[in-house]
Structure formats: C-alpha cells, structure tokens
Amino acid sequence: MSKITSSITASPPSTVPVGVDAARASIARVYDAFLGGKDNYEIDREVFRNVQRVAPEAQDLATENRAFLIRACRFLAAETGITQFLDCGSGLPTAENTHQVVQRENPETTVVYIDNDPVVLAHGRALLEENERTHFVSADIFEPAELMENELVRAHLDLTRPLAFLQIGTLHHHEGARHRPAELMREFIEYLPSGSFVAISHFLDPENEHSVLARRMEKAFRHSMMGSGSFRTQTEIEELFPGLELVSPGVVRCVDWWPDGPVVTPLSQVQQCIAGGVGRKP
C-alpha cells in the first residue's frame, strides 16, 4: 500500500448526522483525517495537526495500520479457511475495507463491523445496502459481554465455528477503568471457539532511539480533544494475545508483518512506532 501524502484540506461535511457532537473529536473521524479523508470536522483535524507538530510523518500511523489490516485479512481469508470476520471499531468506509479484501478471496465470507459512532453507522449502512453478507452493528468494542452477546452479532455469525476477530488500531484508545487491555482481550478470547484467529495492531513504544518520539506522540494524543492514544511496548502488546499461538513473525512493526515486497526505502520514525500481530486460539 503506497503512502498517502496529500494534506488535510477537506472541509467539514455540510450536514451533521443525528447523534453526532461536532464539538468533540471522534476516534473514527480522527483516523479518517489521518488518512486524508473528507468525513471529519475541524475538531478532528486539530488532533491530527497536534500530533503532526511533534511528528511530521504522523500520517504513517494510519497508512501502516491500514496496510497491516489489508495484509492480515488477505492472509486470514486465503490461508486459514475462516469465513466469518468480526471487525471491532471498523471506522469510516475507505478504500479496501475488510469485507472487500476477504470477499475477494471468498465471496461467501460474512463480515460484521462493530462501531457506535453515528457517522460510521450512517456511512456504513449506506455503503453496504446491497451486500447481504456484510453487516454493521452498533455496540461498544470495549465491552466483551455486550458485544459478544449482541443478538445481531449472533444472528449473523455462528459462534460455534472459528472466526477472525479484529481489533485493528483500537486498543491503544482503551481508557476504561474496569479492564486493562490484556484483561479485556482475555475476556473476548474466552468467547471465541477453538481455531479462531485474532488480529491486533497497536501504537508501539519501540524502546530504542525512537521511544522519545513515541512518547511525544502519546502526549499529543492524550492531551488532545480525543484524550486517548497509548504507546505500549512489544511485551505489553504481546500480552494482548493471552493463550494464543502467534502466527510467524509474531508481534512486529506493521511494516514487517508479511510485506508485499522488499522495503527499499528507509523507514520513517513513525513507521517504527506501530506494531501488529495475528494469533490463533488452540
């Protein structure tokens, strides 16, 4: 996936959907701003600019995250026999969404997207009106029981058969007091049948010369109107796969997880600060 290099020049949508607070930053809309999208407001673009002030190549967080999602989904759909995907925090529809990647490999694959952002739900439902194997469900991606017991989730997915569970670019925004991220994932994984796969990407503190930048970005995220964005170490990210067998090469920088070709240009500092991995439940 080539990098997106266009600047953020989009104007706010002309109308605000019901239930949207345009005065508060939204994780989905901020991510859209990082990707150079148009479905965001000034408050969301300000978060992007704040991070960009400390890391001019901040957009690489989003592009590497998206590229990892595409490669991980392609692997899961083509190599594991999985035909059910549960995508948590799906974000705003953009090029190469989960359902497009996996249904290209197997048109019979079912995808359920989870989000509770009104903008995401409005765009997603409009996009998928004619796709009978793809669904959007409104739920909290950080509440395992609420999500996994949801009647619409269970109507579209067979939880007695293996599925792919995706938390791509989400857990670094988990600020809940009831669960540490590893405990949250342990609870989710308990719901998954044997043979299921879990894919996670997460902001990384690489614990090397790039750590200073990671912590500066973390401060910019957490002190923004969004209020979240934790950079965790590789060990802390590995703890998000409790009881799972990590697929080779394990938890690595997103750019290193089965790239589509050789990396021939030096990595930016920001590319050093996001990691991902895939694990299988025995």
N, C-alpha and C positions, 0 to 999 in steps of 0.2 A: 504494500500500500504506500503510495507516494505521500510525502508530507503535504499538508495544506499550508500554503504560505500567504494566502490573502489576508488582508487586515480586516478587523471587525468594523464594518461600515453600515451594517444593516440598520434600518430604522425599526422602531417597535411595531408590532402588529397593530393594525388600525382599530381592532376591537379587542376587548378583553373578555375572554370566556367567563361564564358564570362560575363563581367559586375561586377565581384567581385573585390573589393580592399582588398587584403590580408594584407595590411598595416594598415587598420582601423578596429577597433573592431565592431562587428555586434551584436545587441541585440539577434537575434536568435542563432547565433553561441556561444555567451557567455552563454546563457541558456543551450545550448547543452553541453558546458563544465561543467557547474554546475551539470548536470545530469550524467556526466561521459561518454558522447557520444564521437564519433570519427570525427564528421563533424565540426571541428573547427581548428583554426590556433593558432600559438603561441601568437599573439596579444590578442586573445580571452581568452586563458588560463591565460595570465598575469592579466587580470581583475579579474578572479576567485581567483588567488593567492593573489592579493592585498586585496580583501575582506576577504579572509581566514586568512590573517595575523592579522586582528582585531577581527575576529570571526571564530575560527577554525571549527565550525559546520555550516559554511555558506551554505553548500550544502543543509541544511534543508530548505532553502528558496525555492529551486527548487522542492524538493521532496514533500513538503507540498502543494505547488502551484499545482503540477501535481495531487496529490491525491484529492485536492478540485475540480479540473476540472472534474475528473472522477466521483466523487460522485454527483456533481451538474448536470452533463449531464445525469447520470443514473436517477436521480430524475425527471428531465425535460422530458426525453423520456418516462419514465414509468408512471408518475403520472399526467401529465398536458395535454396530448393529442397533444402536439406540434410535428409536423413532418417536421419543417423547422428550420435549425440552421445556423446562420451566425457567424463564428468564426474569430474574428479580431486578427491579429498578431499570426497566427497559430503556427509559429516556425517550426523547423525541425521535420519530422516524427519520432516518437519513439514508444515505447510500449503503447498500449491503447490510441490511438488518438480519437478525438471527434467522428469521423464517426464510428469507431469500437464500441465504447460504445453505441451510440444511435441506430445504425443499428442492434445491437444485440437485443435490446428491440423491435424495429420495422424496419424490412428491407426496408420498403417503405419510410423511412426518408431521406430527402435531406439535405446535408451539403455543404455549401460554405465556403471555407477557404479564408481569405484575408491576403496577405503579399506582400511586394515589395522587399524582399531580394532575389537576383538571386539564391543563394544556396537553399533557401527554395523552390522557384518555380521549380527549376530543379529536386530536390528530390521529391517534392510533386506530380508533374505531372507524373513522372516515377512510383511512388508508386500506383497512382490511375488510371492508364491507363485502367484497367478492371473494375472499379467501376463507373457505369453510374449514380449513384445518389450522387456522391461526386465530387466537382469541386474546382479548385484553381483559384483565380482572383488576378491580380496584381493591388493594389491600396494602397493609404495612409490611414492607420487606424485612423489617427487624422484629417481627412478632411471629415466631415459628408456628405456634398453635393456630393463630388467626389465619395465617396463610395456608398452612397445610391441611387445615380442616375446612377451608372455604368450600362451599358447595359447588361453586362454578369450577374451581380448580379440580375438584374430584369428579365433576361431570365430564370434563374434557381429558383428564389424564387418568390412567389406570395405575394406582399406586401399589399394585401387586407386581408390576413389571418394572424393569430397570428404566431409569430416566436420566437425563442430563440436567443438573441443577446449576444455574449460573448466577454468580454474584460478581459481576464484572464492574469494577470501578465503583463499588457501593460501600464496602465495609470500612473504608477509611473515613466515611461520613457518619459512621455509627457513634453516637454520643450518649446512648441510653444508659441510665444508671442501673438497670436491672441485670444486664448481661455484659460481660466482657465479650469482645468479638469471638474469641475461641469458644466460649461457653455457648454463645448464640449459634455458632456453626455446629457444635456438638448436638444441640437440640434439633436443628434442621436435619442433620445426618441420620439421627435416630429414626426419622420418618421415612428415609429412603430405603427401598428394597435392595437386597444384595445384587451386585452387578451394576449399580448406578455409578455415574461419574459426577464429579463436582469440579467446576472451573471457577477460579478466582483471580482477579487482578487487584493490585493494591499499591498505593504510594509507598515507595521504598526509601528508607534511610540506608544507603549502601555501606555505612561505617568505614568510609575512606575519605579521600580528599574532597569528595562531593557531598559529604554529610552536612557541611556548613550551608550549602545551597538548599539541601532538602529541608533543613530546619527553618531557613528563611521562608521558603515556600509554605511550610506548615504554619508559621506565624501569620503569614499573609492570608491564608485561607481561614484560619481560626479566628482572626480578628476582623474578618470581613463581615458583610451583612449575611453571608451564608452560615458562618460560625462553626464550620467543621472542615476537616481535612488533615487527618493524622498520618504521618510518615512513620512506618514501623520497620524494624529490622527484618532481615531474611528469616531469622529464627522465629520472630513473632508472627510472620506471615505463614511459615510452615505450620505453626500451631493452629492455624485456621482449617487444617485438614485432619482433624483428630480421627484416628482409626482407619485412615485411608492409605492405599498404596499409591504413592506418587508416580505418575507416568514420567518416564525419562523425557527431558533432562531435569525434572524436579521443579522447584521454585527458582526461577532465574529472571533476569531482566526480560521484560516483554520482548524486546528486540531479539533476544537469543532463543526464544521458545519456537523452535522449528521454523526459522525464517524461510521465506520463499526463494531466497537466493543468497549468495555471499554478501556480507556487509562490506562495501568497498570505500565508504567514506567514514571519517572519524565520528564517533557518537557525540552528540551534544551532552552537556552536563545534565540536562533534564531527562534525556533518554536513560541515563544511569539511575534514575530515581523513580522508576515504576517497574514492578515485577509481577509475574503471573505464574500459575501452575495449574495442573489438572490431576485429580486423584480419583481412584476407583475404590468403591466400597466392596470389600471381600464378600 
